[in-house]
Amino acid sequence: MRLTPIFDCGRYNVRGVRFEPNDGIRDPVVFKDDDGYEIEDPASLMHKDEYRKAFDRWANPEYLHAFFLMFRADLQRFAPYLKPRTAALRTIKESIELAANFARISNEGNMDALKKTFKPLDNRESTGTGYWAQATKAKGSERDTWIRLYALHCGDDFIVTGGAIKLVHFMDERPLLQHELFKLKFVRDVLAKKNITTTTGILQLLTT
Amino acid sequence: MKNEDIRKKLNELSDAPTSDWKEETLEREAKKGWMLKSSYIALQVLDALKEKKISKTELAERMNVSRQWVNEIVKGRENMTLQVIDKLEQALEIEIEINERKKTVDQANWHQAEVATGIEQANVQGYLTDVNSAGSASRIIMVQTYASLKGTMTYAQGSYVMQTGLKKLQESYDIE
């Protein structure tokens, strides 16, 4: 496992994890087209860190189309009557906004904004209500977003271990989200072996 | 362990940056206009391929182009000319929209749906579900019930919503 620096923001650094073949981390779902080819080029995936991988997926109409078709039932529960096509386009727009927001925060060196963007995952998962209830209660211009980046907070560094589209309440409800938890724990363990402790546990990032 | 020590250890685990992420992001934002159009076209092509059970290889053959190029189109990376769009339309027998015409139903837009139907968000969802599964006689009663419960519609308005509202809602908000 290696880390790739993504951007800094004041004294904070954001890095993406790049898994190596000997880490044995494999995506649980591989999307293929009707000709049987993998939608994401496996060779190029190997060289990408998890931050870039997430943003590349969220910018790829073919990946998103396949994703929302596969998880159509979840989509309909999350946003009734939204077509996969519309959901895919919405994801692309939101990911562009999210990336631009990071660039802005980084340029301004706005550490508070960066820190606030990351929310603890554990609390929400353990109470089973916190985040979800807040999100679904959101009114007016506050939108319900489904894109997530997952990260560990180590000292002044945010280590992004992966990203996902989260359409269900809990992480253990879908293999892709279970996989994100697995990666978080894997990275936490690798860092612990090097005596690098995470200061605030597992985090997930929410768009603002 | 102090933050500086953690940083030092993390630096040991880190490679040199592969590229300037910020520059890439700003570039992507600058290209946002055509990228979104290109993605929207890609999604329409993907919908048509799925619906008509056509593979990308077959589409490439119909267009007399390489499969690799079709791949670029469905990944939204191709800055398409009108000629290419026309070729896609002919090959797939569809009409392609360049701009996203329809609005989506999300939290920000629900209030517009409410205005369109005179029914509150929760009831719009219930209304659509019920209307889809009910017979025509029941539909009238449902609309009248929703309307009278909310005091938002008269009988005539309720009938109007029954007859045209659902269609209008589906068309306006790109919903199923």
HADDOCK unambig.tbl for C-alpha pairs under 7 A between the chains (distance, minus, plus):
assign (segid A and resid 2 and name CA) (segid B and resid 13 and name CA) 5.58 0.50 0.50
assign (segid A and resid 2 and name CA) (segid B and resid 14 and name CA) 5.76 0.50 0.50
assign (segid A and resid 2 and name CA) (segid B and resid 15 and name CA) 6.92 0.50 0.50
assign (segid A and resid 3 and name CA) (segid B and resid 13 and name CA) 5.87 0.50 0.50
assign (segid A and resid 3 and name CA) (segid B and resid 14 and name CA) 4.33 0.50 0.50
assign (segid A and resid 3 and name CA) (segid B and resid 15 and name CA) 6.18 0.50 0.50
assign (segid A and resid 4 and name CA) (segid B and resid 14 and name CA) 5.55 0.50 0.50
assign (segid A and resid 4 and name CA) (segid B and resid 15 and name CA) 5.53 0.50 0.50
assign (segid A and resid 4 and name CA) (segid B and resid 16 and name CA) 6.83 0.50 0.50
assign (segid A and resid 4 and name CA) (segid B and resid 17 and name CA) 5.88 0.50 0.50
assign (segid A and resid 5 and name CA) (segid B and resid 14 and name CA) 6.93 0.50 0.50
assign (segid A and resid 5 and name CA) (segid B and resid 17 and name CA) 5.39 0.50 0.50
assign (segid A and resid 6 and name CA) (segid B and resid 17 and name CA) 6.89 0.50 0.50
assign (segid A and resid 6 and name CA) (segid B and resid 21 and name CA) 6.22 0.50 0.50
assign (segid A and resid 34 and name CA) (segid B and resid 55 and name CA) 5.48 0.50 0.50
assign (segid A and resid 35 and name CA) (segid B and resid 55 and name CA) 6.19 0.50 0.50
assign (segid A and resid 60 and name CA) (segid B and resid 75 and name CA) 5.29 0.50 0.50
assign (segid A and resid 60 and name CA) (segid B and resid 76 and name CA) 6.71 0.50 0.50
assign (segid A and resid 61 and name CA) (segid B and resid 39 and name CA) 5.85 0.50 0.50
assign (segid A and resid 61 and name CA) (segid B and resid 42 and name CA) 6.55 0.50 0.50
assign (segid A and resid 61 and name CA) (segid B and resid 43 and name CA) 6.14 0.50 0.50
assign (segid A and resid 61 and name CA) (segid B and resid 74 and name CA) 6.59 0.50 0.50
assign (segid A and resid 61 and name CA) (segid B and resid 75 and name CA) 5.41 0.50 0.50
assign (segid A and resid 61 and name CA) (segid B and resid 76 and name CA) 6.25 0.50 0.50
assign (segid A and resid 62 and name CA) (segid B and resid 74 and name CA) 5.72 0.50 0.50
assign (segid A and resid 62 and name CA) (segid B and resid 75 and name CA) 5.43 0.50 0.50
assign (segid A and resid 65 and name CA) (segid B and resid 43 and name CA) 6.96 0.50 0.50
assign (segid A and resid 79 and name CA) (segid B and resid 106 and name CA) 6.99 0.50 0.50
assign (segid A and resid 81 and name CA) (segid B and resid 175 and name CA) 4.90 0.50 0.50
assign (segid A and resid 81 and name CA) (segid B and resid 176 and name CA) 5.08 0.50 0.50
assign (segid A and resid 82 and name CA) (segid B and resid 105 and name CA) 6.80 0.50 0.50
assign (segid A and resid 82 and name CA) (segid B and resid 175 and name CA) 5.32 0.50 0.50
assign (segid A and resid 82 and name CA) (segid B and resid 176 and name CA) 6.91 0.50 0.50
assign (segid A and resid 83 and name CA) (segid B and resid 175 and name CA) 6.17 0.50 0.50
assign (segid A and resid 83 and name CA) (segid B and resid 176 and name CA) 6.76 0.50 0.50
assign (segid A and resid 85 and name CA) (segid B and resid 43 and name CA) 5.88 0.50 0.50
assign (segid A and resid 86 and name CA) (segid B and resid 104 and name CA) 6.96 0.50 0.50
assign (segid A and resid 89 and name CA) (segid B and resid 40 and name CA) 6.69 0.50 0.50
assign (segid A and resid 96 and name CA) (segid B and resid 29 and name CA) 6.68 0.50 0.50
assign (segid A and resid 99 and name CA) (segid B and resid 25 and name CA) 6.34 0.50 0.50
assign (segid A and resid 100 and name CA) (segid B and resid 25 and name CA) 6.35 0.50 0.50
assign (segid A and resid 100 and name CA) (segid B and resid 26 and name CA) 6.96 0.50 0.50
assign (segid A and resid 100 and name CA) (segid B and resid 29 and name CA) 6.98 0.50 0.50
assign (segid A and resid 103 and name CA) (segid B and resid 22 and name CA) 5.76 0.50 0.50
assign (segid A and resid 139 and name CA) (segid B and resid 107 and name CA) 6.60 0.50 0.50
assign (segid A and resid 140 and name CA) (segid B and resid 107 and name CA) 6.77 0.50 0.50
assign (segid A and resid 140 and name CA) (segid B and resid 108 and name CA) 5.58 0.50 0.50
assign (segid A and resid 141 and name CA) (segid B and resid 108 and name CA) 5.12 0.50 0.50
assign (segid A and resid 142 and name CA) (segid B and resid 108 and name CA) 6.96 0.50 0.50
assign (segid A and resid 143 and name CA) (segid B and resid 107 and name CA) 5.49 0.50 0.50
assign (segid A and resid 143 and name CA) (segid B and resid 108 and name CA) 6.32 0.50 0.50
assign (segid A and resid 144 and name CA) (segid B and resid 107 and name CA) 6.65 0.50 0.50
assign (segid A and resid 155 and name CA) (segid B and resid 3 and name CA) 4.62 0.50 0.50
assign (segid A and resid 155 and name CA) (segid B and resid 6 and name CA) 6.23 0.50 0.50
assign (segid A and resid 156 and name CA) (segid B and resid 3 and name CA) 6.23 0.50 0.50
assign (segid A and resid 196 and name CA) (segid B and resid 6 and name CA) 6.04 0.50 0.50
